[in-house]
Structures are given as C-alpha cells and as structure tokens.
Amino acid sequence: MNNKYTKYVIGLIFMVLTVWGVWYLKNTIEISEYLEPKVVATHYNGENYIAADTCVECHADIFKNHIETAHFNTSAIADEVHVKGVFEEGSNELNLKGVRLKMIEDNHNFYQLSKSKFGDTAVVKSKLDIVIGSGVKGQSYLSWENNGLSQIQVSYFEPTNAWVNSPNFPDYAFSRPVDDNCLKCHVTFAENKNEAANSNAYNRNKLLLGIDCQRCHGPLEKHVVHHRENPNELKGAYVDRYSNFTRQQRLDACAVCHSGLQAQQVKGNPFSFLAGDTLSEYSKNYQNYNRNLKLDVHGNQMGLLSESECFVNSSKMDCITCHNPHENERGKHNNFNAKCLSCHNIEDINTTAEINKHANSQNCISCHMPLVPSEVMQLKLDDESDAIPVYIRTHLIGVYK
C-alpha cells in the first residue's frame, strides 16, 4: 500500500509540475514576445522600426485617422485595392512616339506590356509591385528586378481617368532606376544595399511603405517596449516630440520632402535625416540654391510658404500651424478657414480691402492659395496630345487677381 501510495503521489506531483512548467514557459514566451515587438527594419543609426499598426495599442483614434491621409497612402503594395486605372480592352493602351504600352491584369497581378516601335520590338513585361501616390491626382508604379527597384513608363492620371506617360519620362525607356532621393518622400524607410544611396538595390523585406508614425516620430521600438513595461506612464518616452523641437526643426521635418531641389540634395543617405535633425547640416545646397529661380508648386511648398507675408511676419508659424498631419483634411475648408481667422479678423480685412465681400463662411484658400499649374509636373496622354500640367495648390499665400 505504502509503495503504491508513494508512487501515486510522486506521479501526481510530476504531472502537476509538468503542467505548471508548460504553462510557465508558454506564458513567459508570450509575455516576452509581447514586450519585444517585431523589428521590421533598422535605421542607419541603429534604432529599430516596428510594424506601423503597433501604434493602435495606445493611439487607436490617431492611427485610425492617419491611415486615411495622403501621407500614409503615398505608397502601397500594388494589389486590387490600391491600383487604379482601367484594364479593360479598348481603354488599357497608351500609344507614345517610340513605344506602345498595354496594361493587363493576370491572376490578380498587374503588368505593363511595352513594345518598342524601333529596333528590338520584343514585348517587355513589367510587373506592378509598388504603387507610388495616394491616387488623389494620380499614381506611378515601381517594379522589382531582382533587388533593383525601377519606375515603369506608365502612370495613372486621376482627372482624366487615363494612362499617361510618367512625368519627365523618356519616350521609350520602359523603366528607370529609383534611388533614395525618389523613395524618401513616399516611404518611411528603405534599406539600400549600398548605404551611400547611389544604387537602386534594396532589401525587399526592409521597405516600410507609406509615411507612417515613425517617419515623423523616429523608430519606435524602445518607445513601445518602455510603455508596455510601464503601462501607467502617460508621458511618451523614446519618441521624437514636436513640442520639444525648435521652429526650424519643425519646418525642416517637412522641408526634407517639401522643399524642391533642396530636398533632393541630402548628403549621404537621404534616410539618415530624421525629424528633429537640422536640415542645413544634411543638405548640400541648403543656402546655395538660386533664389532668382521661379519656385514651382510641385514639391516646393516650403519655399513658397517662406516667401509668404503670413510666414515672414510671424515668429511662430510653421507647417503644423495650419496642418494636422494625423488627419485627412482634404476638402475640409472650414478647418482651414478657422486657422486663417485665428490670425485675421474679417471686419478688419473688409475695412482695408478694395471689395468688401469677405465672410467667415468663405473658402479662404480657394482665393489666397489657388490651384496653380506646375511647370515641372507635366504629363502626356498620348503621342498626339500636348503635355498637360498637374494643378497643385500653391503655398505662396497672397492676394491673387
């Protein structure tokens, strides 16, 4: 009896310990995995990026609004959800001077078929892998060739719902290499195979599409780990906070993509610049660009804004004075009216204006920041038509006749 009882007790203890051990290991692993978010890329400074949707844990409302913005949707996987354009026969071709292009869908994938009119007339098939552009005005497309990333010749133009020759694209090049200066305004981070950023070879698994939280607030692995370990701590740690930036640093965070040629001339790897850095220390021509050149509306909102009286006469005005980057504000003119009227009084304006027709309900930016045709961003619908400009809202705030 005693031996049987002893064996029974030992067996029972063994089973309990086994169950407890499995439970402990399982939960320890789960906790460890929870505290350590998955790293999706590493910045050149050694800080780690995490998946964008991790931010939902604590910032659900902000994240929900941000994913509707043009910033977040400025690049995406080329799938049925994101690719615009007509692929039906009769509406899926583009006839240019040196090449005929045809857009096809095959088994849920999208392709450009290119056939030169001269020389080698073999059909070149290029897969649409990445969409560039939110689609508000149009889209361009990137294609992987091994680890090389290239832009294909065709783009989509929303105002005409038509395929067009990509802006400034040679007549029949089929594709052109895409480097970091092209990518940096459309993705959060891209790991170039050559850190000097003079190639178009990338690590496919280290490409963070869209402009997500980390493009403006820095790589956030440490931030997430800290707050998972300290859930009751409300002040954000290990995160770039705009309230701590100088005015110039806030402007620079936007100017790195929205200042034309200046933005294209970041020394070294363009992704080395992070919000909170000083752009003059990174830009090759920060103070050397020709001020006599006409500022074009495409890509140089910072240059145009800096010439505006509103900006010149303010010691505090920056981009987020008028823009909330967390929300899609397109078409919400009442929001912008409120920003204008926070500085300008309607009665005072009507007293000094030649025509006293200003009212609180009017759309201020429609008159004082009108849509202007870009001289740089021009598209050809086909070989027979003239190039047409893309209209972009100017940030040169002023009085227009």
GIGIMO-V128217 format. One line per field, one symbol per residue. psi: psi as a letter, one per 20 degrees, with the letter a starting at -180 (. if undefined). burial: I if it has 9 or more other C-alpha atoms within 8 Angstrom, else O. A space follows every 10 residues. Layout:
psi: ???
burial: ???
//
This chain:
psi: gggggghggg gggggghggh gggggghggg gghghnqppi rprijiqpqr phihihgilg gggghhiiqh ghjiqrpnah hhprrpjqph jkqoorgiqp qppqpoljqq qpppoqiqco jqppoppohp ppqiighaqr qqppndjppq prhqrpoghi lqprpqpkpq hmigrqqpah hghhjiqgqp ophohikkrk pqohikooqr nahihhjrpj ghgggghhhm iiohppqlpo phiiqrghhg ghhhhhhlkc hghilpqbph ihpqpirohh ihphkgjjqo iiqppqhoil hggggiiqhg ghjqiipagj hhpoiiqojp imhhghghgg iihppgghgh hiqhomjpqh iqnghhhimr ppppignqqp hahhqqpqqp pqpqjnpaop .
burial: OOOOOOOOOO OOOOOOOOOO OOOOOOOOOO OOOOIOIOII IIIOOOIIII OOOOIIOOOI OIIIIIOIII IIIIIIIIIO OIOOOOIOOO OIIIIIOIII IIIIIOOOII IIIIIIOOOO OOOIOIIIII IIIIOOIIII IIIIOOIIII IIIIIIIIOO IIIIIIOOOO OIOOOIIIII IOIIIIIIII IIIOIOIOOI IIIOOIIIII IIOIIIIIII IOIIIIIOOO OOOOOOOOII OOOOIOIOII IIIIIIIIII OIIOIIOOII IIIIIIIIIO OIIIOIOOOO OOOOOIIIII IIIIIIIIOO IIOOOOIIIO OOOOOIIIIO OOIOOIIOII IOOOOIOOII OOOOOOOOOO OOIIIOIIII IIIIOOIIII IIOOOOOOII OIIIIIIOOO O
//
